[in-house]
Amino acid sequence: MAHIVILGAVIGGMPMAFEMRENARAEDRVTVISNIATLHFVPSNPWVAVKRQAQRCANA
């Protein structure tokens, strides 16, 4: 079993975490460590403003 740790979230860390999860074995763990408690993905703001995407909050 491998434990993959990704430092930093947002624009680079989250896509890397999803990519690693797809390529990892079922028994491997992927952990994302960030200095912020919530993820605020700035490029999605226009979609939230026009209500084409719901605003969601995922807390650790």
C-alpha positions as CSV (number, residue, x, y, z in Angstrom):
1,M,0.0,0.0,0.0
2,A,1.3,3.4,-0.9
3,H,0.4,6.7,0.8
4,I,0.5,9.5,-1.7
5,V,0.7,13.0,-0.1
6,I,0.0,16.1,-2.2
7,L,1.0,19.5,-0.7
8,G,-1.3,22.3,-1.7
9,A,-4.8,22.2,-3.2
10,V,-6.6,24.6,-5.5
11,I,-5.4,24.9,-9.1
12,G,-2.6,22.3,-9.1
13,G,-3.2,20.0,-6.1
14,M,-6.8,19.0,-6.7
15,P,-6.3,18.0,-10.3
16,M,-3.2,16.1,-9.3
17,A,-5.1,14.3,-6.5
18,F,-7.8,13.2,-8.9
19,E,-5.2,12.0,-11.5
20,M,-3.3,10.1,-8.8
21,R,-6.5,8.5,-7.5
22,E,-7.4,7.3,-11.0
23,N,-3.9,5.8,-11.5
24,A,-3.4,4.4,-8.0
25,R,-4.2,0.9,-6.8
26,A,-7.4,0.3,-4.8
27,E,-5.4,-0.1,-1.6
28,D,-3.4,3.1,-2.1
29,R,-4.3,6.3,-0.2
30,V,-4.2,9.9,-1.6
31,T,-4.0,12.7,0.9
32,V,-4.2,16.4,0.0
33,I,-2.7,18.8,2.6
34,S,-3.6,22.5,2.4
35,N,-3.1,25.6,4.5
36,I,-6.8,26.6,3.9
37,A,-9.8,24.9,5.4
38,T,-12.1,25.3,2.3
39,L,-11.5,25.2,-1.4
40,H,-12.4,28.3,-3.4
41,F,-12.0,27.6,-7.1
42,V,-11.9,31.1,-8.6
43,P,-12.5,30.2,-12.2
44,S,-16.0,28.9,-11.2
45,N,-17.2,32.2,-9.8
46,P,-18.9,33.4,-13.0
47,W,-20.9,30.2,-13.2
48,V,-22.0,30.6,-9.6
49,A,-23.0,34.2,-10.2
50,V,-25.3,33.3,-13.0
51,K,-26.7,30.3,-11.1
52,R,-25.5,27.8,-13.7
53,Q,-23.5,26.0,-11.0
54,A,-24.4,25.7,-7.3
55,Q,-22.0,27.0,-4.7
56,R,-20.8,24.1,-2.6
57,C,-18.5,24.0,0.4
58,A,-16.5,21.0,1.4
59,N,-14.9,21.2,4.8
60,A,-12.1,18.9,5.9
